[in-house]
């Protein structure tokens, strides 16, 4: 198997001295291509911090994150930004859609930043919308969509640019249980049919039950996987 993500003795500390918070305490983790992995643990266990480190949204205090074998700490800011744009997709619990853009514009946004042609963007996203049940909703704005539909747009945005990895932070937290199950079905289908690699931070037992692997975190450490 090809390792998409490796973390080596990853440490993240916020603050100093007596007020230091040790969010991550030496994390060693490998995520292989094609995995559908859930990361579970109580609030404050370090799940979101670890996602931020893997997603190159924050820098570790010590240790390394490697994306497809590339050590991110050694990259210049522009190269790090390009890596994040081209190789990592993000799904947030609050959807994070741009309100003045339509559904299709939101889903095409990363591809637009990559400089893809209008035709390539439209063709790929329209096919994806048909696949995930958003056909006919391309020109609706986020406030014209339900929470589940907005999260489907967010998932489409994350996978449309064909990243190596999709990081999802509590993607079912702001939807009802039935919609949550449908979103998991969608992500599993994308994993199985297109080989998209997912790492999902969650409290949702439905996600954990259906994941290929569950990584359990506690107090900034991996408690079991």
C-alpha atoms as one frame of an Amber mdcrd trajectory, in Angstrom:
protein
   0.000   0.000   0.000   1.075   3.587  -0.680   1.184   5.834   2.378  -0.746
   9.044   1.787  -0.040  10.395   5.280   2.678   9.677   7.803   3.184  11.481
  11.087   6.423  10.967  12.991   6.624  11.843  16.685   4.197  14.693  16.052
   3.923  17.213  18.875   1.775  20.337  19.167   1.907  22.595  22.204  -0.082
  25.794  22.633   1.285  28.412  25.032   4.316  28.151  27.284   5.332  27.360
  30.810   2.557  26.808  33.319  -0.159  27.611  30.788   1.132  25.260  28.075
  -1.476  22.937  26.566  -0.022  19.750  25.107  -2.535  19.061  22.345  -0.514
  16.317  20.624   2.064  14.196  22.423   4.170  12.270  19.926   1.709  10.953
  17.330   2.909   8.222  14.957   0.309   7.391  12.337   0.106   6.092   8.770
  -2.889   6.450   6.445  -2.648   4.373   3.271  -4.206   5.130  -0.093  -7.846
   4.048  -0.261  -8.478   3.916   3.478 -11.730   5.111   5.036 -10.617   5.903
   8.578 -12.506   7.396  11.509 -10.759   9.230  14.320 -12.679   9.170  17.589
 -12.182  10.555  21.066 -13.626  12.973  23.607 -13.499  16.737  23.139  -9.977
  17.933  23.845  -8.382  14.642  22.836  -6.505  16.266  19.933  -8.576  15.099
  16.946  -9.084  18.508  15.340  -5.509  19.558  16.087  -4.221  16.433  14.358
  -6.442  17.110  11.327  -5.093  20.666  11.184  -1.512  19.346  11.251  -2.176
  16.773   8.529  -4.073  19.363   6.477  -1.130  21.806   6.663  -3.387  24.393
   8.310  -0.997  24.671  11.250   2.629  23.789  11.916   3.736  21.204  14.517
   5.853  22.149  17.506   8.027  19.093  16.827   7.998  16.024  14.632   6.986
  15.680  11.008   3.967  15.321   8.743   4.602  13.681   5.383   2.037  13.897
   2.566   2.799  11.355  -0.155   6.337  11.204   1.200   6.884  14.975   1.247
   7.875  16.444   4.627   5.633  19.488   4.972   7.846  21.320   7.495  10.522
  21.674   4.824   8.245  23.378   2.313   8.199  27.104   1.665   4.829  28.828
   2.254   3.867  28.891  -1.451   4.735  25.215  -1.937   2.799  24.346   1.214
  -0.212  26.288  -0.080  -0.012  24.458  -3.421   0.184  21.089  -1.660  -2.862
  21.917   0.444  -4.817  23.096  -2.613  -3.898  20.232  -4.936  -3.559  17.162
  -2.713  -5.884  17.684   0.278  -9.655  18.168   0.324 -11.511  19.515   3.362
 -15.041  18.946   4.655 -16.025  21.043   7.682 -18.933  20.495  10.049 -20.203
  24.032   9.360 -20.124  23.424   5.554 -18.056  26.613   4.892 -19.754  27.345
   1.584 -19.372  30.812   0.090 -22.871  32.359   0.384 -22.673  34.538  -2.754
 -21.700  31.576  -4.938 -24.097  28.986  -6.351 -23.748  25.299  -5.526 -21.821
  24.565  -8.713 -19.560  27.596  -8.229 -18.779  26.455  -4.690 -17.998  22.932
  -5.873 -15.775  24.251  -8.687 -13.927  26.729  -6.481 -10.760  24.680  -5.829
 -10.552  23.679  -9.489 -10.841  27.346 -10.426  -7.873  28.111  -8.140  -5.985
  25.310  -9.886  -6.559  27.021 -13.238  -8.773  24.296 -14.727 -10.795  25.297
 -17.773 -14.465  26.207 -17.463 -15.453  23.138 -19.503 -13.393  20.747 -17.391
 -14.806  22.234 -14.180 -18.404  22.107 -15.406 -18.142  18.599 -16.824 -16.554
  17.120 -13.724 -18.814  18.829 -11.199 -22.056  18.219 -13.116 -21.213  14.511
 -13.343 -20.404  14.506  -9.638 -23.661  16.317  -8.780 -25.634  13.711 -10.718
 -23.799  10.973  -8.835 -24.465  12.409  -5.377 -28.072  13.505  -5.841 -27.596
  17.220  -6.525 -28.608  17.200 -10.189 -30.827  20.211 -10.941 -29.559  22.161
  -7.920 -26.460  23.579  -9.581 -27.665  27.197  -9.547 -29.128  27.320  -6.057
 -27.359  29.392  -3.433 -26.399  27.842  -0.072 -29.371  29.470   1.715 -31.669
  27.695  -0.748 -30.309  24.274   0.226 -30.947  22.059   3.248 -28.099  21.262
   5.646 -27.625  17.854   4.068 -27.556  19.337   0.572 -25.020  21.952   1.656
 -22.789  19.237   3.077 -23.085  17.296  -0.193 -21.863  20.402  -2.015 -18.989
  20.623   0.475 -18.097  16.976  -0.179 -18.280  17.596  -3.935 -15.948  20.575
  -3.553 -13.527  18.425  -1.549 -13.334  15.585  -4.089 -13.828  17.433  -7.407
 -10.190  18.515  -7.545  -9.141  14.849  -7.175  -6.998  15.225  -4.043  -4.954
  12.396  -2.559  -6.762  12.765   0.762 -10.018  14.192   2.122 -10.076  15.366
   5.735 -13.536  15.653   7.271 -14.045  17.284  10.670 -17.347  16.118  12.223
 -19.123  16.108   8.833 -22.400  14.737  10.272 -22.541  16.975  13.347 -24.934
  19.609  11.975 -27.441  17.335  10.235 -30.109  14.906  11.465 -29.322  11.206
  11.848 -30.925  10.101   8.578 -29.090  12.772   6.618 -25.912  11.789   8.448
 -26.307   8.183   7.314 -26.863   9.359   3.736 -23.682  11.457   3.880 -21.690
   8.463   5.121 -23.170   6.373   2.290 -22.011   9.065  -0.117 -18.470   9.226
   1.237 -18.179   5.433   1.325 -19.361   5.256  -2.302 -16.728   7.812  -3.325
 -14.142   5.806  -1.394 -15.125   2.487  -2.972 -15.812   3.617  -6.547 -13.203
   6.350  -6.972 -10.611   5.312  -4.397 -10.843   8.588  -2.453  -8.964   8.326
   0.858 -10.894   9.701   3.843  -9.805  10.579   7.380 -12.843  11.609   9.429
 -12.870  13.124  12.905 -16.152  12.176  14.554 -18.270  11.515  17.630 -20.842
   9.732  15.454 -21.027   5.983  16.164 -22.537   5.435  12.707 -19.323   6.720
  11.140 -17.194   4.579  13.460 -19.245   1.448  12.769 -18.791   1.781   9.019
 -15.165   2.897   8.905 -12.465   0.482   7.788 -10.399   1.501  10.810 -11.042
   3.532  13.942  -8.230   5.509  15.555  -9.049   6.369  19.153  -7.435   9.382
  20.754  -7.158  10.502  24.345  -5.137  13.332  25.903  -3.211  14.043  22.701
  -2.180  10.445  22.135  -3.405   7.503  20.095  -5.247   5.211  22.472  -5.903
   2.461  19.929  -6.330   1.829  16.198
